[in-house]
Amino acid sequence: NTYKGILIVCEGERTEPLYFENLKKVEGLTSADIKVVYGKHSDPINVINKAIDEQEKQKHLPFDEVYCVMY
């Protein structure tokens, strides 16, 4: 099975999540379950902690890949 669960945690609250959500639509990315969220604050540590929190919520079906987007 090549269907993957992917988590993208962004530093920005609006621009980056919108970018990735639109990318999913434009490219028709249907071979993966992609969840896009934003961190609580723009500090890189907070973005990473948000990724850890989201991964822990998914214990029954963890994400295959997790990306933290910071600039």
C-alpha positions in Angstrom: 0.0 0.0 0.0 1.5 3.3 -1.1 -1.1 5.5 0.5 0.8 7.6 3.1 -0.3 9.9 5.9 1.6 13.1 5.8 1.6 15.9 8.3 2.9 19.4 7.4 3.2 21.9 10.3 3.8 25.5 9.2 5.2 28.4 11.1 2.7 30.8 9.6 -0.9 30.8 10.4 -2.4 31.7 7.0 0.0 31.9 4.1 1.8 28.6 4.4 -1.3 26.4 5.2 -3.2 28.0 2.3 -0.3 27.4 0.0 -0.2 23.7 0.9 -4.0 23.3 0.8 -4.1 24.9 -2.7 -1.1 22.7 -3.8 -3.1 19.6 -2.8 -6.0 20.8 -4.9 -4.1 22.0 -8.0 -1.8 19.0 -8.2 -4.7 16.6 -7.4 -2.7 14.9 -4.6 -4.9 12.0 -3.8 -2.4 9.3 -3.2 -1.7 10.6 0.3 -3.6 11.8 3.2 -2.1 15.3 3.8 -2.9 17.2 6.9 -1.7 20.8 7.1 -1.7 22.7 10.4 0.1 25.7 11.9 2.2 25.9 15.0 1.0 27.8 18.1 3.7 30.4 17.7 6.3 31.2 15.0 9.2 30.0 17.2 10.7 26.9 15.6 10.6 25.0 18.8 6.9 25.6 19.1 6.4 24.4 15.5 8.3 21.2 16.3 6.3 20.7 19.5 3.1 21.1 17.5 4.3 18.4 15.1 5.0 16.1 18.1 1.6 16.8 19.6 -0.2 16.1 16.3 1.7 12.8 15.9 0.8 11.7 19.4 -2.9 12.3 18.6 -2.6 9.8 15.8 -1.2 6.9 17.8 -3.7 4.4 16.2 -2.6 5.5 12.8 0.6 7.6 12.9 1.7 9.8 10.1 4.3 8.2 7.8 6.0 11.5 7.2 6.1 14.8 9.2 7.4 18.1 7.9 8.0 21.3 9.7 8.0 24.4 7.5 9.8 27.4 8.8 11.4 30.4 7.2 
